[in-house]
Amino acid sequence: MKNPKFLVYAGGIFACYFYFGILQEQITRGEYGPDKEKFKCILGLVFVQCVVNYIFAKIVLAAKPQGEDTTQIKYYASSSLTYLLAMVTSNMALQWVNYPTQVIAKSGKPIPVMILGVLLGRKSYPLKKYIFVLLIVTGVAMFMYKDKKSASSDSTFGFGELLLILSLTMDGLTGAIQERMRHESQTRSGHMMVNMNKWSVFYLGIGILITGELVDFITFVGRYPTIIWRLMMISIASALGQFFIFLTVSEFGPLPCSIITTTRKFFTVLGSVFLFGNALILRQWIATIVVFSGLTLDAMFGKSSSKVPIRK
C-alpha cells in the first residue's frame, strides 16, 4: 500500500464530506432574511447535487474508460429511485431533527441492508455480524430515545424520525439491487456513478416540475442570492467526495474505505456539535460511542474481501 496516496484519498474524503455536512446544515437549518425564512426546496437541492455529480462522473469516465457496461437498465432505474428517495428523505429530516441525529441514524444503514439481504435469499451472516449490528441498533435506539420528562413537542417520536426510518429502508433496497448488479454484471464504479446520477436527475426533474418546486427554488434563490455560493460548494464537495471514495475502493479495496468513512462520520458529528451548538447529553454521547464502535468493528471484521460498489 502506498501510504502517501492513501493519506491523500483519506484526507480528501474527510475534507469533502466534513465541509459537505457543514454546508448541508447551513442550507437546510439556516434562517434567511428578516422573516427568518427556512429553505424547504429539498428536491431542488438534491437536483443540483445530482447534476454536478453526473457531469463530474462523465468527465472522469471519459478520462479513464472502464470498458463496456452490460448492466441492465432496470437495475440502474430502480436503484437510482431508491437511492434518491433515501437522499431526499434524509435531507428532509433535517427540517425536524439536527444534523448529529441524522448522521447517527444513517449510521444504522447495515441494519436494513442485512435484513433485506436475508429476506432476498442471501446466505446467512456469521454470528459476529449480528453482534456488530446489535451494537449499532442499540446505539441508534439510545440516541433517538426521547426523555419522558420533556414536555415539549420534541419529546415524541416525530416526523423527522419517521423520515429517517424511510431513508434507511431505501438504503437497504439500494444495497440489495447493487449487490445483484455486482453479481450479474460486475458493474464498475464509474458506470454506476454516471448512470445512478443520470436517472436521479431524470426523476428529480419530473418531481420538481410536478410539485412546482422548480418555481419555488428559483424564487427563493432570487430572494436570497447568497445561497448560490453554498449550493455550488455543496455540489462540488459531494462530487469530489464521491470521486475520492471510488479512488479508495478501486486502489485499496472497500475495507480501508469503510474505515475512513466510518471515522469521518464521527468527526462530522463532533463538528456539528461544536460549530452549530447541537449539544448532546451524556446518554447521546454514550450512544454515539456505541454506534461507531459497532460500525468500526463491522468495517474491520464483518466485511467480505470482494469489491462492492460503495456510495456516501
Disulfide bonds with the S-S distance in Angstrom:
none
